[in-house]
Amino acid sequence: KDNLCALGKWIYGDGEKHRDAPHYVNLVAKHANFHRCAGDVVRKVESHDKAGAMSMLKGEFSAAAKETVTAIMDLKKEIE
């Protein structure tokens, strides 16, 4: 769930005042994707697919994390 972490609580709480900002919309999407990737990593670990989990951590999950950070910084610049 992307609304339970600190960033998600902000996005769906106080951050909603920025919902008309293009970078807010992008952040919502990137953050949701980050959580989907995290869930995929957990599912791989739970199914004992250590190699698959490591591959995701180094690839798709890492990219999703970086994209989320970039989206945060872009929104910050936009609303300042």
N, CA, C and O atoms as a GROMACS GRO file, in nm:
protein
  320
    1LYS      N    1   0.085  -0.118   0.000
    1LYS     CA    2   0.000   0.000   0.000
    1LYS      C    3   0.089   0.123   0.000
    1LYS      O    4   0.182   0.134   0.080
    2ASP      N    5   0.059   0.214  -0.089
    2ASP     CA    6   0.145   0.331  -0.102
    2ASP      C    7   0.099   0.449  -0.017
    2ASP      O    8   0.152   0.559  -0.030
    3ASN      N    9   0.000   0.426   0.069
    3ASN     CA   10  -0.049   0.537   0.151
    3ASN      C   11  -0.016   0.521   0.299
    3ASN      O   12  -0.065   0.599   0.381
    4LEU      N   13   0.065   0.422   0.335
    4LEU     CA   14   0.095   0.396   0.475
    4LEU      C   15   0.234   0.441   0.518
    4LEU      O   16   0.257   0.462   0.637
    5CYS      N   17   0.326   0.457   0.424
    5CYS     CA   18   0.460   0.504   0.459
    5CYS      C   19   0.454   0.655   0.479
    5CYS      O   20   0.353   0.718   0.449
    6ALA      N   21   0.561   0.713   0.529
    6ALA     CA   22   0.564   0.858   0.557
    6ALA      C   23   0.537   0.940   0.432
    6ALA      O   24   0.459   1.036   0.436
    7LEU      N   25   0.600   0.903   0.321
    7LEU     CA   26   0.578   0.978   0.197
    7LEU      C   27   0.433   0.961   0.150
    7LEU      O   28   0.370   1.059   0.109
    8GLY      N   29   0.382   0.843   0.155
    8GLY     CA   30   0.244   0.818   0.113
    8GLY      C   31   0.144   0.896   0.197
    8GLY      O   32   0.045   0.948   0.146
    9LYS      N   33   0.170   0.902   0.328
    9LYS     CA   34   0.080   0.979   0.416
    9LYS      C   35   0.082   1.127   0.377
    9LYS      O   36  -0.022   1.193   0.380
   10TRP      N   37   0.199   1.178   0.339
   10TRP     CA   38   0.208   1.317   0.295
   10TRP      C   39   0.136   1.335   0.161
   10TRP      O   40   0.058   1.428   0.144
   11ILE      N   41   0.165   1.245   0.066
   11ILE     CA   42   0.104   1.255  -0.067
   11ILE      C   43  -0.048   1.261  -0.057
   11ILE      O   44  -0.112   1.346  -0.120
   12TYR      N   45  -0.105   1.171   0.022
   12TYR     CA   46  -0.250   1.162   0.030
   12TYR      C   47  -0.309   1.246   0.144
   12TYR      O   48  -0.429   1.244   0.170
   13GLY      N   49  -0.221   1.321   0.212
   13GLY     CA   50  -0.266   1.410   0.318
   13GLY      C   51  -0.236   1.554   0.278
   13GLY      O   52  -0.298   1.608   0.187
   14ASP      N   53  -0.141   1.615   0.347
   14ASP     CA   54  -0.106   1.755   0.322
   14ASP      C   55  -0.063   1.781   0.177
   14ASP      O   56  -0.087   1.889   0.124
   15GLY      N   57  -0.002   1.684   0.116
   15GLY     CA   58   0.047   1.702  -0.021
   15GLY      C   59  -0.062   1.718  -0.125
   15GLY      O   60  -0.036   1.768  -0.234
   16GLU      N   61  -0.182   1.676  -0.092
   16GLU     CA   62  -0.292   1.685  -0.188
   16GLU      C   63  -0.322   1.829  -0.232
   16GLU      O   64  -0.386   1.851  -0.335
   17LYS      N   65  -0.277   1.924  -0.154
   17LYS     CA   66  -0.298   2.064  -0.194
   17LYS      C   67  -0.221   2.098  -0.322
   17LYS      O   68  -0.244   2.201  -0.384
   18HIS      N   69  -0.128   2.009  -0.360
   18HIS     CA   70  -0.048   2.027  -0.482
   18HIS      C   71  -0.097   1.938  -0.596
   18HIS      O   72  -0.027   1.923  -0.696
   19ARG      N   73  -0.215   1.879  -0.582
   19ARG     CA   74  -0.263   1.779  -0.679
   19ARG      C   75  -0.275   1.830  -0.821
   19ARG      O   76  -0.276   1.751  -0.915
   20ASP      N   77  -0.284   1.961  -0.840
   20ASP     CA   78  -0.293   2.016  -0.975
   20ASP      C   79  -0.156   2.040  -1.038
   20ASP      O   80  -0.146   2.073  -1.156
   21ALA      N   81  -0.052   2.022  -0.961
   21ALA     CA   82   0.085   2.041  -1.013
   21ALA      C   83   0.126   1.917  -1.092
   21ALA      O   84   0.110   1.805  -1.045
   22PRO      N   85   0.179   1.937  -1.213
   22PRO     CA   86   0.221   1.823  -1.294
   22PRO      C   87   0.320   1.730  -1.222
   22PRO      O   88   0.314   1.608  -1.238
   23HIS      N   89   0.409   1.786  -1.144
   23HIS     CA   90   0.507   1.702  -1.075
   23HIS      C   91   0.444   1.623  -0.959
   23HIS      O   92   0.497   1.519  -0.920
   24TYR      N   93   0.334   1.670  -0.905
   24TYR     CA   94   0.263   1.594  -0.802
   24TYR      C   95   0.207   1.466  -0.864
   24TYR      O   96   0.222   1.357  -0.808
   25VAL      N   97   0.145   1.479  -0.978
   25VAL     CA   98   0.087   1.364  -1.048
   25VAL      C   99   0.198   1.262  -1.079
   25VAL      O  100   0.178   1.141  -1.063
   26ASN      N  101   0.312   1.310  -1.122
   26ASN     CA  102   0.425   1.223  -1.152
   26ASN      C  103   0.474   1.153  -1.024
   26ASN      O  104   0.505   1.034  -1.026
   27LEU      N  105   0.481   1.228  -0.915
   27LEU     CA  106   0.526   1.168  -0.789
   27LEU      C  107   0.431   1.057  -0.744
   27LEU      O  108   0.476   0.951  -0.701
   28VAL      N  109   0.303   1.080  -0.754
   28VAL     CA  110   0.205   0.977  -0.716
   28VAL      C  111   0.231   0.849  -0.796
   28VAL      O  112   0.232   0.739  -0.739
   29ALA      N  113   0.252   0.862  -0.925
   29ALA     CA  114   0.275   0.745  -1.010
   29ALA      C  115   0.407   0.676  -0.977
   29ALA      O  116   0.412   0.553  -0.966
   30LYS      N  117   0.513   0.753  -0.962
   30LYS     CA  118   0.644   0.694  -0.932
   30LYS      C  119   0.645   0.627  -0.796
   30LYS      O  120   0.704   0.520  -0.780
   31HIS      N  121   0.581   0.688  -0.699
   31HIS     CA  122   0.575   0.632  -0.564
   31HIS      C  123   0.494   0.501  -0.564
   31HIS      O  124   0.534   0.404  -0.499
   32ALA      N  125   0.383   0.500  -0.635
   32ALA     CA  126   0.302   0.377  -0.644
   32ALA      C  127   0.384   0.265  -0.710
   32ALA      O  128   0.378   0.150  -0.667
   33ASN      N  129   0.458   0.298  -0.815
   33ASN     CA  130   0.541   0.199  -0.883
   33ASN      C  131   0.649   0.146  -0.790
   33ASN      O  132   0.678   0.026  -0.789
   34PHE      N  133   0.709   0.234  -0.710
   34PHE     CA  134   0.809   0.192  -0.612
   34PHE      C  135   0.750   0.086  -0.519
   34PHE      O  136   0.814  -0.015  -0.491
   35HIS      N  137   0.629   0.110  -0.471
   35HIS     CA  138   0.566   0.014  -0.381
   35HIS      C  139   0.531  -0.117  -0.452
   35HIS      O  140   0.541  -0.224  -0.392
   36ARG      N  141   0.491  -0.109  -0.579
   36ARG     CA  142   0.465  -0.232  -0.655
   36ARG      C  143   0.594  -0.314  -0.666
   36ARG      O  144   0.593  -0.436  -0.649
   37CYS      N  145   0.704  -0.247  -0.696
   37CYS     CA  146   0.833  -0.316  -0.708
   37CYS      C  147   0.874  -0.378  -0.574
   37CYS      O  148   0.921  -0.492  -0.569
   38ALA      N  149   0.855  -0.304  -0.467
   38ALA     CA  150   0.889  -0.356  -0.334
   38ALA      C  151   0.808  -0.482  -0.305
   38ALA      O  152   0.861  -0.580  -0.253
   39GLY      N  153   0.680  -0.480  -0.339
   39GLY     CA  154   0.596  -0.597  -0.319
   39GLY      C  155   0.643  -0.715  -0.402
   39GLY      O  156   0.638  -0.829  -0.356
   40ASP      N  157   0.689  -0.688  -0.524
   40ASP     CA  158   0.742  -0.796  -0.609
   40ASP      C  159   0.867  -0.857  -0.549
   40ASP      O  160   0.886  -0.979  -0.554
   41VAL      N  161   0.952  -0.773  -0.491
   41VAL     CA  162   1.074  -0.824  -0.426
   41VAL      C  163   1.034  -0.914  -0.309
   41VAL      O  164   1.089  -1.024  -0.294
   42VAL      N  165   0.941  -0.870  -0.228
   42VAL     CA  166   0.897  -0.949  -0.113
   42VAL      C  167   0.839  -1.082  -0.159
   42VAL      O  168   0.868  -1.187  -0.101
   43ARG      N  169   0.757  -1.079  -0.263
   43ARG     CA  170   0.698  -1.205  -0.314
   43ARG      C  171   0.807  -1.302  -0.362
   43ARG      O  172   0.797  -1.422  -0.341
   44LYS      N  173   0.911  -1.249  -0.425
   44LYS     CA  174   1.021  -1.336  -0.470
   44LYS      C  175   1.094  -1.397  -0.350
   44LYS      O  176   1.128  -1.515  -0.351
   45VAL      N  177   1.117  -1.316  -0.248
   45VAL     CA  178   1.182  -1.368  -0.128
   45VAL      C  179   1.095  -1.476  -0.063
   45VAL      O  180   1.145  -1.582  -0.024
   46GLU      N  181   0.966  -1.449  -0.053
   46GLU     CA  182   0.874  -1.546   0.009
   46GLU      C  183   0.865  -1.676  -0.070
   46GLU      O  184   0.836  -1.781  -0.014
   47SER      N  185   0.888  -1.668  -0.201
   47SER     CA  186   0.884  -1.790  -0.283
   47SER      C  187   1.023  -1.851  -0.298
   47SER      O  188   1.045  -1.939  -0.382
   48HIS      N  189   1.117  -1.804  -0.216
   48HIS     CA  190   1.254  -1.856  -0.211
   48HIS      C  191   1.330  -1.832  -0.341
   48HIS      O  192   1.421  -1.908  -0.375
   49ASP      N  193   1.295  -1.728  -0.413
   49ASP     CA  194   1.365  -1.689  -0.536
   49ASP      C  195   1.464  -1.577  -0.502
   49ASP      O  196   1.445  -1.461  -0.538
   50LYS      N  197   1.570  -1.617  -0.432
   50LYS     CA  198   1.670  -1.519  -0.386
   50LYS      C  199   1.736  -1.450  -0.505
   50LYS      O  200   1.758  -1.329  -0.501
   51ALA      N  201   1.768  -1.524  -0.608
   51ALA     CA  202   1.833  -1.465  -0.725
   51ALA      C  203   1.741  -1.364  -0.792
   51ALA      O  204   1.785  -1.256  -0.834
   52GLY      N  205   1.614  -1.398  -0.803
   52GLY     CA  206   1.517  -1.306  -0.863
   52GLY      C  207   1.501  -1.180  -0.780
   52GLY      O  208   1.491  -1.070  -0.835
   53ALA      N  209   1.498  -1.196  -0.648
   53ALA     CA  210   1.486  -1.080  -0.559
   53ALA      C  211   1.608  -0.990  -0.572
   53ALA      O  212   1.596  -0.868  -0.580
   54MET      N  213   1.726  -1.051  -0.574
   54MET     CA  214   1.849  -0.972  -0.587
   54MET      C  215   1.854  -0.900  -0.722
   54MET      O  216   1.897  -0.785  -0.730
   55SER      N  217   1.810  -0.967  -0.824
   55SER     CA  218   1.807  -0.906  -0.957
   55SER      C  219   1.714  -0.785  -0.958
   55SER      O  220   1.748  -0.680  -1.014
   56MET      N  221   1.598  -0.799  -0.897
   56MET     CA  222   1.504  -0.686  -0.890
   56MET      C  223   1.562  -0.572  -0.806
   56MET      O  224   1.548  -0.455  -0.843
   57LEU      N  225   1.625  -0.606  -0.694
   57LEU     CA  226   1.682  -0.501  -0.609
   57LEU      C  227   1.786  -0.419  -0.685
   57LEU      O  228   1.793  -0.297  -0.669
   58LYS      N  229   1.865  -0.487  -0.766
   58LYS     CA  230   1.971  -0.419  -0.841
   58LYS      C  231   1.917  -0.348  -0.965
   58LYS      O  232   1.980  -0.255  -1.015
   59GLY      N  233   1.804  -0.392  -1.013
   59GLY     CA  234   1.750  -0.339  -1.138
   59GLY      C  235   1.625  -0.256  -1.119
   59GLY      O  236   1.632  -0.136  -1.091
   60GLU      N  237   1.510  -0.320  -1.135
   60GLU     CA  238   1.382  -0.250  -1.136
   60GLU      C  239   1.354  -0.174  -1.006
   60GLU      O  240   1.307  -0.060  -1.011
   61PHE      N  241   1.382  -0.235  -0.892
   61PHE     CA  242   1.356  -0.169  -0.764
   61PHE      C  243   1.446  -0.048  -0.747
   61PHE      O  244   1.401   0.059  -0.705
   62SER      N  245   1.572  -0.064  -0.779
   62SER     CA  246   1.667   0.048  -0.769
   62SER      C  247   1.625   0.163  -0.860
   62SER      O  248   1.630   0.279  -0.819
   63ALA      N  249   1.583   0.131  -0.981
   63ALA     CA  250   1.538   0.234  -1.075
   63ALA      C  251   1.412   0.304  -1.022
   63ALA      O  252   1.400   0.426  -1.032
   64ALA      N  253   1.320   0.227  -0.965
   64ALA     CA  254   1.198   0.286  -0.912
   64ALA      C  255   1.228   0.378  -0.794
   64ALA      O  256   1.165   0.483  -0.779
   65ALA      N  257   1.323   0.339  -0.711
   65ALA     CA  258   1.361   0.423  -0.597
   65ALA      C  259   1.421   0.555  -0.647
   65ALA      O  260   1.386   0.662  -0.597
   66LYS      N  261   1.510   0.547  -0.744
   66LYS     CA  262   1.572   0.667  -0.799
   66LYS      C  263   1.469   0.758  -0.866
   66LYS      O  264   1.474   0.880  -0.851
   67GLU      N  265   1.376   0.699  -0.939
   67GLU     CA  266   1.271   0.777  -1.005
   67GLU      C  267   1.181   0.846  -0.902
   67GLU      O  268   1.135   0.958  -0.925
   68THR      N  269   1.157   0.780  -0.790
   68THR     CA  270   1.075   0.840  -0.686
   68THR      C  271   1.148   0.959  -0.623
   68THR      O  272   1.087   1.063  -0.599
   69VAL      N  273   1.275   0.943  -0.596
   69VAL     CA  274   1.354   1.054  -0.540
   69VAL      C  275   1.356   1.172  -0.637
   69VAL      O  276   1.341   1.287  -0.597
   70THR      N  277   1.376   1.143  -0.764
   70THR     CA  278   1.376   1.249  -0.865
   70THR      C  279   1.240   1.320  -0.868
   70THR      O  280   1.235   1.443  -0.877
   71ALA      N  281   1.132   1.244  -0.859
   71ALA     CA  282   0.997   1.302  -0.859
   71ALA      C  283   0.976   1.390  -0.737
   71ALA      O  284   0.911   1.495  -0.746
   72ILE      N  285   1.028   1.350  -0.622
   72ILE     CA  286   1.019   1.431  -0.501
   72ILE      C  287   1.091   1.564  -0.523
   72ILE      O  288   1.037   1.671  -0.494
   73MET      N  289   1.212   1.557  -0.576
   73MET     CA  290   1.291   1.677  -0.597
   73MET      C  291   1.226   1.770  -0.701
   73MET      O  292   1.229   1.892  -0.687
   74ASP      N  293   1.170   1.711  -0.805
   74ASP     CA  294   1.102   1.791  -0.908
   74ASP      C  295   0.980   1.865  -0.849
   74ASP      O  296   0.959   1.982  -0.880
   75LEU      N  297   0.903   1.796  -0.767
   75LEU     CA  298   0.787   1.861  -0.706
   75LEU      C  299   0.834   1.969  -0.610
   75LEU      O  300   0.776   2.077  -0.605
   76LYS      N  301   0.937   1.940  -0.534
   76LYS     CA  302   0.989   2.040  -0.440
   76LYS      C  303   1.026   2.169  -0.514
   76LYS      O  304   0.990   2.278  -0.470
   77LYS      N  305   1.096   2.154  -0.624
   77LYS     CA  306   1.135   2.272  -0.705
   77LYS      C  307   1.012   2.346  -0.758
   77LYS      O  308   1.008   2.469  -0.760
   78GLU      N  309   0.913   2.269  -0.800
   78GLU     CA  310   0.793   2.329  -0.858
   78GLU      C  311   0.713   2.409  -0.756
   78GLU      O  312   0.658   2.513  -0.790
   79ILE      N  313   0.706   2.363  -0.633
   79ILE     CA  314   0.620   2.430  -0.537
   79ILE      C  315   0.693   2.534  -0.452
   79ILE      O  316   0.630   2.607  -0.375
   80GLU      N  317   0.822   2.542  -0.465
   80GLU     CA  318   0.897   2.643  -0.388
   80GLU      C  319   0.888   2.779  -0.450
   80GLU      O  320   0.945   2.875  -0.398
   0.00000   0.00000   0.00000
